[in-house]
Structures are given as C-alpha cells and as structure tokens.
C-alpha cells in the first residue's frame, strides 16, 4: 500500500495500453494485478483502443476505459493512480513520453505522473529495427533518469510471429513490487 491509498482501500493501478499486437492480452495483467490486491483502470491510446476488447476489459475492471480527455466539470471516472504500468509500450509512445509530448490522454497522464511522483513501469513491445533507431535508446535513458522502471525484455525480430507468447505481463508487477511495497 502506498501513502496515496487509505488503509481500507486497495491501491489503484493504471494500465496504459498502446497499439501493439500483444495488447489484446492485457486482461492477463489485469488478472494478475487483481490477484495481487490491486484495483485496476485502463487508459488506452486512441490507436490502442482498436487492439483490445473494451467491453471485456470494462467488465473485468469495473471501470470505463479512458482514451479521451474529459470535459471540464465532468467527474473523474477513475480514482487517482498509486502506480502506472505502460504495457505494451510502443516505440511511438516511449519516444513521445520521453520528449514530453502530451497529445493524447495516455501521454498526458504519463507526463504528469513524473511530476506527481507516481511509480511507473514500462514494458516495451517493439521490433529490433525500431529499437535500433537512436531516438529509442535516448528515450529509454531519459525515462530511466526520470525513475521509470523499464522491462528487460529484448525487442523481437521484425515481422516475427510469437511476440504475444513471449510477452511477460507479470513483469510489470514484479518491477512495481519493491517500489510500492506490495506483498503478492
């Protein structure tokens, strides 16, 4: 439990989902988090929405998926985050986030999380050709410098099948555990 969470409430995890072929399996992370005593809400990038089953995720979490900015005065549909997991984190999101670009709700939340001290982890899912771009390594270095915990997973070969089978959703919780003091 973190200092943001009252003793009688579960800590709240935001799962930021990006447009990646593995995104359809985000329910695995949600299940693992719920089993580890987290409440979970999902924020999807606009393109990420097309990769997930929104009705199934909303039923699983009990919260609406957020993807767009809310209007002034509208209620906040999710409680404040105690931690954030960006999974899968795409090349585009990693580079925009590191550069401080806040052109979607997901990126706005990630950029703001740094200033709020919210523990954040990223599980990149991209191919080795994308990862070879110099901006990517610089972005990872910047995010690490901001305290973001990054998965040790290596990028997959371009056009390789099987990325979904090798994506370790539970690594998000493993990385967060020492930071937020959760006992699983």
Z-matrix of the N, CA and C atoms (Angstrom, degrees):
N
C 1 1.446
C 2 1.521 1 108.01
N 3 1.306 2 116.98 1 142.08
C 4 1.460 3 121.12 2 179.89
C 5 1.515 4 109.18 3 -103.23
N 6 1.324 5 115.34 4 170.75
C 7 1.466 6 118.74 5 179.61
C 8 1.521 7 112.30 6 -68.30
N 9 1.344 8 118.40 7 -14.67
C 10 1.457 9 121.15 8 178.23
C 11 1.529 10 111.56 9 -75.71
N 12 1.326 11 116.96 10 -22.03
C 13 1.453 12 121.76 11 -171.69
C 14 1.524 13 111.13 12 -101.26
N 15 1.325 14 116.37 13 131.68
C 16 1.461 15 121.25 14 175.45
C 17 1.522 16 108.70 15 -65.55
N 18 1.344 17 117.17 16 152.21
C 19 1.470 18 120.25 17 -176.33
C 20 1.525 19 114.21 18 -57.79
N 21 1.336 20 118.16 19 -29.35
C 22 1.458 21 120.18 20 -176.96
C 23 1.531 22 113.40 21 -92.80
N 24 1.326 23 118.25 22 4.50
C 25 1.460 24 121.25 23 -178.83
C 26 1.516 25 110.45 24 -117.04
N 27 1.326 26 114.64 25 148.41
C 28 1.458 27 120.08 26 174.97
C 29 1.527 28 108.78 27 -72.95
N 30 1.328 29 117.07 28 149.17
C 31 1.467 30 118.57 29 173.87
C 32 1.532 31 109.12 30 -67.15
N 33 1.325 32 115.57 31 153.57
C 34 1.455 33 120.24 32 -175.17
C 35 1.522 34 110.32 33 -111.62
N 36 1.332 35 115.78 34 126.62
C 37 1.454 36 123.58 35 -179.91
C 38 1.514 37 110.32 36 -108.69
N 39 1.330 38 116.36 37 124.73
C 40 1.461 39 120.67 38 169.19
C 41 1.520 40 106.89 39 -88.61
N 42 1.320 41 116.77 40 131.04
C 43 1.457 42 122.15 41 172.04
C 44 1.526 43 106.59 42 -110.00
N 45 1.322 44 116.02 43 113.65
C 46 1.460 45 121.75 44 178.12
C 47 1.527 46 107.14 45 -93.02
N 48 1.330 47 116.08 46 120.57
C 49 1.459 48 122.56 47 -175.92
C 50 1.522 49 109.19 48 -110.39
N 51 1.333 50 115.11 49 127.73
C 52 1.466 51 121.47 50 178.78
C 53 1.531 52 110.20 51 -107.12
N 54 1.319 53 115.97 52 169.44
C 55 1.463 54 122.84 53 -176.81
C 56 1.521 55 110.81 54 -76.14
N 57 1.309 56 115.71 55 94.34
C 58 1.455 57 122.73 56 179.89
C 59 1.519 58 108.09 57 -144.80
N 60 1.306 59 116.22 58 151.09
C 61 1.458 60 120.66 59 -178.97
C 62 1.517 61 114.06 60 -57.36
N 63 1.322 62 118.15 61 -26.92
C 64 1.473 63 120.72 62 -179.48
C 65 1.521 64 112.42 63 -82.75
N 66 1.320 65 118.41 64 -11.21
C 67 1.464 66 122.17 65 -173.88
C 68 1.523 67 113.28 66 -57.07
N 69 1.313 68 117.35 67 -29.94
C 70 1.464 69 120.80 68 -179.51
C 71 1.517 70 113.81 69 -61.75
N 72 1.336 71 116.31 70 -15.95
C 73 1.462 72 120.69 71 179.11
C 74 1.523 73 113.18 72 -97.94
N 75 1.322 74 118.61 73 14.44
C 76 1.468 75 121.42 74 -177.04
C 77 1.528 76 111.80 75 -59.07
N 78 1.296 77 117.58 76 -22.34
C 79 1.466 78 120.67 77 176.09
C 80 1.520 79 112.37 78 -56.88
N 81 1.337 80 117.58 79 -27.22
C 82 1.467 81 121.16 80 177.40
C 83 1.526 82 110.62 81 -63.84
N 84 1.330 83 116.90 82 -42.29
C 85 1.462 84 120.33 83 177.59
C 86 1.518 85 110.56 84 -68.42
N 87 1.313 86 116.64 85 -41.23
C 88 1.463 87 120.11 86 179.44
C 89 1.530 88 110.14 87 -60.51
N 90 1.320 89 116.60 88 -46.23
C 91 1.473 90 120.56 89 178.81
C 92 1.523 91 110.70 90 -60.16
N 93 1.318 92 117.35 91 -48.31
C 94 1.471 93 121.10 92 -179.67
C 95 1.527 94 110.74 93 -60.31
N 96 1.324 95 117.20 94 -41.33
C 97 1.463 96 120.40 95 179.92
C 98 1.525 97 110.73 96 -66.39
N 99 1.312 98 116.82 97 -43.73
C 100 1.462 99 119.87 98 178.89
C 101 1.522 100 110.94 99 -63.02
N 102 1.322 101 117.31 100 -38.62
C 103 1.467 102 120.87 101 177.32
C 104 1.534 103 111.33 102 -66.48
N 105 1.343 104 116.49 103 -24.97
C 106 1.469 105 121.68 104 177.93
C 107 1.532 106 111.30 105 -92.81
N 108 1.346 107 116.23 106 15.99
C 109 1.463 108 123.15 107 173.83
C 110 1.528 109 114.69 108 75.79
N 111 1.314 110 117.78 109 29.04
C 112 1.461 111 122.15 110 173.01
C 113 1.521 112 109.66 111 -99.15
N 114 1.323 113 117.22 112 147.79
C 115 1.459 114 121.93 113 159.24
C 116 1.518 115 104.68 114 -91.14
N 117 1.340 116 116.57 115 148.79
C 118 1.461 117 120.60 116 -172.47
C 119 1.514 118 111.00 117 -133.17
N 120 1.326 119 115.08 118 138.68
C 121 1.454 120 122.61 119 170.79
C 122 1.511 121 108.41 120 -129.36
N 123 1.321 122 116.98 121 146.89
C 124 1.461 123 121.21 122 -176.78
C 125 1.524 124 110.25 123 -110.99
N 126 1.328 125 114.15 124 133.98
C 127 1.462 126 122.63 125 171.69
C 128 1.521 127 105.14 126 -117.43
N 129 1.300 128 117.14 127 123.69
C 130 1.463 129 120.86 128 -179.48
C 131 1.517 130 110.30 129 -111.93
N 132 1.320 131 116.07 130 143.86
C 133 1.455 132 118.71 131 170.17
C 134 1.533 133 106.29 132 -66.05
N 135 1.330 134 117.67 133 157.55
C 136 1.473 135 118.40 134 179.94
C 137 1.534 136 112.50 135 -55.20
N 138 1.328 137 117.40 136 -41.10
C 139 1.461 138 119.77 137 178.12
C 140 1.529 139 111.44 138 -73.89
N 141 1.314 140 116.76 139 -30.10
C 142 1.462 141 121.15 140 179.69
C 143 1.520 142 113.17 141 -63.30
N 144 1.325 143 116.92 142 -27.88
C 145 1.472 144 120.52 143 179.17
C 146 1.524 145 111.97 144 -55.60
N 147 1.324 146 116.44 145 -34.61
C 148 1.458 147 120.21 146 -178.29
C 149 1.520 148 114.24 147 -72.91
N 150 1.321 149 117.27 148 -7.99
C 151 1.456 150 121.66 149 -176.44
C 152 1.527 151 113.21 150 -104.29
N 153 1.336 152 117.15 151 -2.10
C 154 1.464 153 120.40 152 -174.75
C 155 1.530 154 110.86 153 -127.01
N 156 1.310 155 115.19 154 158.52
C 157 1.469 156 122.22 155 176.31
C 158 1.533 157 106.78 156 -91.11
N 159 1.316 158 116.40 157 94.42
C 160 1.464 159 120.34 158 -172.91
C 161 1.524 160 112.64 159 -61.29
N 162 1.322 161 117.58 160 -41.24
C 163 1.468 162 119.42 161 -179.11
C 164 1.522 163 111.27 162 -64.07
N 165 1.324 164 117.12 163 -41.74
C 166 1.473 165 120.48 164 -179.86
C 167 1.532 166 110.57 165 -66.20
N 168 1.314 167 116.95 166 -41.14
C 169 1.471 168 120.01 167 -179.29
C 170 1.519 169 110.72 168 -68.26
N 171 1.316 170 117.42 169 -42.42
C 172 1.462 171 119.95 170 178.06
C 173 1.522 172 111.02 171 -63.28
N 174 1.328 173 117.42 172 -37.35
C 175 1.468 174 120.40 173 176.57
C 176 1.526 175 110.31 174 -67.15
N 177 1.316 176 117.21 175 -38.94
C 178 1.456 177 121.23 176 -178.37
C 179 1.523 178 111.90 177 -69.03
N 180 1.330 179 117.60 178 -40.12
C 181 1.468 180 120.89 179 -176.69
C 182 1.527 181 113.16 180 -90.11
N 183 1.325 182 116.12 181 -28.99
C 184 1.459 183 119.77 182 -174.42
C 185 1.524 184 112.91 183 82.61
N 186 1.320 185 116.68 184 9.79
C 187 1.471 186 122.22 185 -179.57
C 188 1.526 187 109.59 186 -129.92
N 189 1.336 188 116.48 187 151.56
C 190 1.463 189 118.79 188 174.83
C 191 1.528 190 110.21 189 -69.91
N 192 1.313 191 116.25 190 149.48
C 193 1.465 192 120.40 191 173.66
C 194 1.515 193 107.35 192 -77.19
N 195 1.313 194 115.80 193 132.42
C 196 1.467 195 120.62 194 177.37
C 197 1.517 196 108.40 195 -97.14
N 198 1.321 197 115.87 196 137.25
C 199 1.462 198 120.63 197 176.13
C 200 1.517 199 111.48 198 -143.87
N 201 1.309 200 116.41 199 -22.74
C 202 1.463 201 120.84 200 -177.22
C 203 1.525 202 109.57 201 -121.55
N 204 1.316 203 114.42 202 156.55
C 205 1.464 204 120.22 203 177.20
C 206 1.515 205 109.13 204 -62.79
N 207 1.293 206 116.97 205 146.19
C 208 1.461 207 120.60 206 175.05
C 209 1.524 208 107.73 207 -89.27
N 210 1.300 209 116.65 208 157.01
C 211 1.458 210 121.61 209 178.44
C 212 1.524 211 109.75 210 -77.56
N 213 1.333 212 117.73 211 152.22
C 214 1.465 213 119.64 212 176.78
C 215 1.526 214 110.12 213 -55.74
N 216 1.313 215 115.94 214 134.94
C 217 1.457 216 121.42 215 179.87
C 218 1.509 217 114.54 216 90.08
N 219 1.341 218 117.38 217 -17.32
C 220 1.469 219 119.44 218 176.76
C 221 1.523 220 109.12 219 -68.96
N 222 1.330 221 117.16 220 146.08
C 223 1.470 222 118.92 221 178.35
C 224 1.528 223 111.04 222 -67.13
N 225 1.323 224 115.23 223 154.45
C 226 1.465 225 121.19 224 176.18
C 227 1.531 226 107.43 225 -80.08
N 228 1.334 227 117.52 226 119.59
C 229 1.461 228 119.21 227 -176.26
C 230 1.538 229 114.47 228 -76.47
N 231 1.332 230 117.06 229 -14.21
C 232 1.461 231 120.63 230 179.11
C 233 1.520 232 110.25 231 -124.73
N 234 1.323 233 117.19 232 146.30
C 235 1.472 234 119.23 233 172.52
C 236 1.530 235 110.03 234 -65.63
N 237 1.320 236 117.87 235 165.63
C 238 1.470 237 119.71 236 175.93
C 239 1.529 238 110.62 237 -62.04
N 240 1.324 239 115.73 238 147.95
C 241 1.468 240 121.03 239 -178.90
C 242 1.519 241 111.58 240 -79.82
N 243 1.325 242 115.13 241 138.82
C 244 1.459 243 121.48 242 169.33
C 245 1.516 244 109.95 243 -92.81
N 246 1.335 245 116.38 244 -23.18
C 247 1.461 246 122.80 245 177.22
C 248 1.527 247 107.41 246 -160.32
N 249 1.337 248 114.48 247 162.16
C 250 1.468 249 120.82 248 -179.74
C 251 1.520 250 108.56 249 -133.79
N 252 1.340 251 115.78 250 136.96
C 253 1.460 252 122.39 251 172.10
C 254 1.519 253 107.81 252 -120.48
N 255 1.309 254 116.96 253 122.16
C 256 1.466 255 122.04 254 176.08
C 257 1.522 256 105.98 255 -97.77
N 258 1.330 257 115.68 256 104.41
C 259 1.458 258 119.93 257 -173.28
C 260 1.521 259 110.36 258 -152.83
N 261 1.294 260 117.99 259 117.26
C 262 1.453 261 128.16 260 -5.19
C 263 1.525 262 110.83 261 -78.32
N 264 1.318 263 115.63 262 146.32
C 265 1.467 264 122.32 263 176.93
C 266 1.526 265 107.89 264 -100.36
N 267 1.309 266 116.71 265 120.12
C 268 1.463 267 120.70 266 -176.89
C 269 1.523 268 111.73 267 -90.38
N 270 1.314 269 114.82 268 165.79
C 271 1.467 270 123.20 269 175.90
C 272 1.528 271 110.14 270 -51.81
N 273 1.317 272 116.44 271 -47.60
C 274 1.459 273 121.95 272 -178.46
C 275 1.534 274 111.77 273 -61.31
N 276 1.321 275 116.77 274 -50.09
C 277 1.463 276 120.45 275 -177.87
C 278 1.522 277 111.31 276 -65.00
N 279 1.320 278 118.04 277 -43.44
C 280 1.466 279 120.77 278 179.83
C 281 1.525 280 110.90 279 -59.17
N 282 1.319 281 116.72 280 -46.80
C 283 1.471 282 119.70 281 -177.63
C 284 1.524 283 112.52 282 -69.25
N 285 1.326 284 117.66 283 -40.72
C 286 1.466 285 119.66 284 177.82
C 287 1.530 286 111.14 285 -66.45
N 288 1.311 287 117.01 286 -42.87
C 289 1.464 288 122.69 287 -179.83
C 290 1.521 289 109.97 288 -59.83
N 291 1.311 290 116.94 289 -48.82
C 292 1.467 291 121.03 290 -179.07
C 293 1.530 292 111.60 291 -63.38
N 294 1.315 293 116.49 292 -31.31
C 295 1.465 294 121.05 293 179.71
C 296 1.526 295 112.36 294 -83.26
N 297 1.330 296 117.42 295 -5.67
C 298 1.456 297 120.66 296 179.93
C 299 1.517 298 113.79 297 79.67
N 300 1.311 299 116.79 298 21.11
C 301 1.466 300 120.76 299 179.09
C 302 1.523 301 108.25 300 -83.09
N 303 1.313 302 115.24 301 128.57
C 304 1.454 303 121.54 302 -172.90
C 305 1.526 304 110.40 303 -124.60
N 306 1.336 305 116.67 304 55.40
C 307 1.461 306 119.72 305 -174.10
C 308 1.526 307 114.35 306 -95.24
N 309 1.329 308 117.38 307 4.95
C 310 1.465 309 121.61 308 172.05
C 311 1.524 310 107.02 309 -136.60
N 312 1.307 311 116.70 310 163.80
C 313 1.462 312 120.46 311 176.78
C 314 1.527 313 110.36 312 -58.52
N 315 1.338 314 116.89 313 -44.86
C 316 1.468 315 120.18 314 -178.72
C 317 1.527 316 110.56 315 -57.60
N 318 1.313 317 117.34 316 -48.49
C 319 1.465 318 120.14 317 179.94
C 320 1.523 319 111.57 318 -67.03
N 321 1.314 320 117.31 319 -36.22
C 322 1.464 321 120.22 320 177.22
C 323 1.518 322 111.29 321 -61.16
N 324 1.331 323 116.54 322 -43.16
C 325 1.460 324 120.63 323 178.25
C 326 1.523 325 110.42 324 -64.61
N 327 1.334 326 117.11 325 -43.13
C 328 1.467 327 120.39 326 -179.95
C 329 1.520 328 111.79 327 -64.68
N 330 1.315 329 117.29 328 -42.86
C 331 1.465 330 120.07 329 179.67
C 332 1.530 331 110.65 330 -64.95
N 333 1.306 332 116.96 331 -40.50
C 334 1.462 333 121.23 332 -179.80
C 335 1.534 334 111.96 333 -70.89
N 336 1.317 335 117.47 334 -31.66
C 337 1.466 336 121.85 335 -177.78
C 338 1.523 337 111.38 336 -58.40
N 339 1.326 338 116.58 337 -36.00
C 340 1.462 339 119.98 338 179.23
C 341 1.531 340 110.49 339 -59.02
N 342 1.317 341 117.18 340 -48.57
C 343 1.458 342 121.69 341 -179.62
C 344 1.509 343 113.71 342 -68.42
N 345 1.319 344 116.68 343 -21.00
C 346 1.458 345 121.10 344 179.86
C 347 1.529 346 112.06 345 -94.48
N 348 1.323 347 117.14 346 -4.60
C 349 1.462 348 120.65 347 178.98
C 350 1.518 349 114.36 348 71.00
N 351 1.313 350 117.51 349 27.03
C 352 1.472 351 121.00 350 -179.43
C 353 1.529 352 108.67 351 -81.03
N 354 1.332 353 118.16 352 123.78
C 355 1.467 354 120.09 353 177.64
C 356 1.526 355 110.56 354 -57.91
N 357 1.330 356 115.71 355 131.89
C 358 1.457 357 120.84 356 -174.99
C 359 1.519 358 110.48 357 -136.56
N 360 1.323 359 115.35 358 137.27
C 361 1.458 360 121.69 359 175.29
C 362 1.522 361 108.86 360 -123.76
N 363 1.326 362 115.49 361 152.77
C 364 1.463 363 121.25 362 177.51
C 365 1.518 364 109.35 363 -130.88
N 366 1.322 365 115.41 364 132.34
C 367 1.455 366 122.29 365 174.49
C 368 1.527 367 107.68 366 -113.04
N 369 1.348 368 116.28 367 89.86
C 370 1.467 369 118.99 368 -178.75
C 371 1.523 370 111.92 369 -62.24
N 372 1.308 371 114.82 370 144.42
C 373 1.461 372 121.88 371 174.30
C 374 1.522 373 106.65 372 -138.30
N 375 1.324 374 114.98 373 98.83
C 376 1.454 375 121.19 374 -178.52
C 377 1.517 376 107.96 375 -154.25
N 378 1.323 377 115.45 376 169.31
C 379 1.454 378 117.98 377 -179.27
C 380 1.526 379 111.19 378 -93.64
N 381 1.321 380 115.12 379 165.32
C 382 1.464 381 121.44 380 -175.15
C 383 1.525 382 112.29 381 -64.12
N 384 1.324 383 118.50 382 -29.64
C 385 1.462 384 120.46 383 178.10
C 386 1.535 385 110.03 384 -66.42
N 387 1.318 386 117.23 385 -41.97
C 388 1.459 387 120.23 386 175.82
C 389 1.525 388 110.48 387 -65.48
N 390 1.321 389 116.38 388 -44.37
C 391 1.465 390 121.27 389 -177.79
C 392 1.526 391 112.01 390 -64.09
N 393 1.325 392 117.91 391 -21.47
C 394 1.464 393 121.22 392 178.76
C 395 1.522 394 112.54 393 -73.03
N 396 1.309 395 117.21 394 -17.89
C 397 1.474 396 120.36 395 -179.87
C 398 1.524 397 108.97 396 -64.63
N 399 1.341 398 118.04 397 132.61
C 400 1.472 399 119.70 398 -177.24
C 401 1.527 400 114.20 399 -59.37
N 402 1.310 401 118.26 400 -28.89
C 403 1.466 402 120.22 401 179.79
C 404 1.525 403 111.24 402 -63.12
N 405 1.322 404 117.24 403 -33.77
C 406 1.460 405 120.57 404 -177.81
C 407 1.524 406 111.08 405 -64.00
N 408 1.322 407 117.63 406 -50.79
C 409 1.482 408 120.88 407 179.66
C 410 1.526 409 110.39 408 -60.88
N 411 1.318 410 116.67 409 -41.18
C 412 1.471 411 119.91 410 178.09
C 413 1.524 412 110.61 411 -63.30
N 414 1.313 413 116.19 412 -38.95
C 415 1.467 414 119.93 413 179.06
C 416 1.523 415 111.05 414 -66.20
N 417 1.330 416 117.10 415 -43.14
C 418 1.471 417 119.40 416 177.41
C 419 1.525 418 110.51 417 -61.38
N 420 1.327 419 116.69 418 -42.57
C 421 1.472 420 120.05 419 178.74
C 422 1.524 421 110.83 420 -60.96
N 423 1.327 422 116.86 421 -43.23
C 424 1.459 423 120.31 422 179.60
C 425 1.526 424 110.78 423 -64.54
N 426 1.328 425 116.99 424 -44.86
C 427 1.466 426 119.94 425 179.71
C 428 1.530 427 110.80 426 -62.99
N 429 1.322 428 116.98 427 -42.77
C 430 1.475 429 119.03 428 176.71
C 431 1.525 430 110.49 429 -60.95
N 432 1.317 431 116.97 430 -39.98
C 433 1.460 432 121.26 431 177.26
C 434 1.519 433 112.35 432 -62.88
N 435 1.315 434 117.08 433 -24.79
C 436 1.461 435 123.11 434 177.17
C 437 1.524 436 111.35 435 -86.05
N 438 1.328 437 116.97 436 -1.23
C 439 1.455 438 120.65 437 179.59
C 440 1.517 439 115.17 438 93.43
N 441 1.335 440 117.80 439 3.45
C 442 1.460 441 120.48 440 178.47
C 443 1.524 442 108.72 441 -72.03
N 444 1.310 443 116.17 442 132.61
C 445 1.464 444 121.55 443 177.47
C 446 1.522 445 108.20 444 -89.61
N 447 1.334 446 116.17 445 128.27
C 448 1.463 447 121.79 446 -173.79
C 449 1.532 448 109.98 447 -112.96
N 450 1.314 449 115.89 448 136.57
C 451 1.461 450 122.16 449 176.98
C 452 1.521 451 111.21 450 -56.56
N 453 1.310 452 115.56 451 150.61
C 454 1.459 453 121.12 452 176.70
C 455 1.530 454 111.96 453 -87.71
N 456 1.302 455 116.94 454 -0.28
C 457 1.473 456 122.09 455 -177.17
C 458 1.531 457 110.60 456 -61.01
N 459 1.312 458 115.70 457 134.02
C 460 1.462 459 121.67 458 177.76
C 461 1.527 460 110.17 459 -82.91
N 462 1.332 461 116.87 460 146.64
C 463 1.476 462 119.42 461 175.61
C 464 1.529 463 110.70 462 -60.78
N 465 1.322 464 116.08 463 151.19
C 466 1.466 465 120.71 464 178.94
C 467 1.530 466 110.40 465 -86.86
N 468 1.318 467 115.88 466 165.99
C 469 1.468 468 120.75 467 177.01
C 470 1.526 469 109.13 468 -66.94
N 471 1.328 470 117.22 469 144.24
C 472 1.467 471 118.85 470 175.60
C 473 1.532 472 110.95 471 -56.56
N 474 1.295 473 115.08 472 138.69
C 475 1.464 474 123.88 473 178.38
C 476 1.530 475 113.38 474 61.89
N 477 1.321 476 116.96 475 19.48
C 478 1.470 477 120.62 476 179.74
C 479 1.519 478 110.39 477 -86.08
N 480 1.294 479 116.10 478 138.07
C 481 1.457 480 121.23 479 173.84
C 482 1.525 481 108.63 480 -86.40
N 483 1.308 482 116.63 481 164.64
C 484 1.454 483 120.72 482 174.91
C 485 1.513 484 114.70 483 94.27
N 486 1.329 485 119.00 484 3.66
C 487 1.467 486 120.56 485 179.80
C 488 1.528 487 110.64 486 -60.25
N 489 1.320 488 117.02 487 -37.69
C 490 1.461 489 120.37 488 -177.35
C 491 1.522 490 111.57 489 -64.63
N 492 1.331 491 116.87 490 -37.20
C 493 1.460 492 119.72 491 -179.56
C 494 1.523 493 111.79 492 -68.68
N 495 1.322 494 116.77 493 -28.12
C 496 1.464 495 120.33 494 -177.06
C 497 1.534 496 113.04 495 -95.40
N 498 1.309 497 118.62 496 -4.25
C 499 1.463 498 121.51 497 -178.60
C 500 1.520 499 108.96 498 -77.91
N 501 1.324 500 116.80 499 120.83
C 502 1.473 501 121.82 500 -176.59
C 503 1.537 502 109.76 501 -97.43
N 504 1.299 503 116.83 502 89.42
C 505 1.461 504 122.28 503 -179.83
C 506 1.518 505 112.04 504 -57.39
N 507 1.332 506 116.58 505 -38.61
C 508 1.459 507 120.87 506 -176.32
C 509 1.529 508 112.77 507 -65.63
N 510 1.331 509 117.72 508 -16.30
C 511 1.461 510 119.61 509 178.67
C 512 1.532 511 111.33 510 -60.85
N 513 1.315 512 117.58 511 -29.07
C 514 1.472 513 119.90 512 177.42
C 515 1.520 514 110.44 513 -58.52
N 516 1.318 515 116.98 514 -46.28
C 517 1.462 516 121.08 515 -179.84
C 518 1.524 517 111.51 516 -70.73
N 519 1.323 518 116.68 517 -36.02
C 520 1.466 519 120.24 518 177.42
C 521 1.524 520 110.85 519 -61.72
N 522 1.323 521 116.75 520 -41.43
C 523 1.463 522 120.63 521 178.96
C 524 1.527 523 111.45 522 -69.65
N 525 1.317 524 117.02 523 -36.45
C 526 1.469 525 120.69 524 -178.73
C 527 1.520 526 113.16 525 -74.98
N 528 1.312 527 117.26 526 -29.74
C 529 1.461 528 121.18 527 -171.92
C 530 1.521 529 114.02 528 -49.69
N 531 1.327 530 119.63 529 -53.13
C 532 1.473 531 117.59 530 -178.92
C 533 1.532 532 113.36 531 -68.99
N 534 1.307 533 116.95 532 -25.04
C 535 1.462 534 121.11 533 -177.01
C 536 1.516 535 111.84 534 -76.18
N 537 1.318 536 116.89 535 -40.48
C 538 1.458 537 120.05 536 -176.40
C 539 1.520 538 112.77 537 -104.98
N 540 1.317 539 117.20 538 -1.74
C 541 1.462 540 120.58 539 174.77
C 542 1.507 541 114.18 540 70.92
N 543 1.330 542 117.58 541 26.33
C 544 1.458 543 119.55 542 179.57
C 545 1.531 544 109.82 543 -78.47
N 546 1.289 545 115.62 544 138.68
C 547 1.451 546 121.05 545 173.89
C 548 1.519 547 106.78 546 -104.59
N 549 1.312 548 116.43 547 119.31
C 550 1.461 549 119.72 548 -178.07
C 551 1.493 550 110.87 549 -89.98
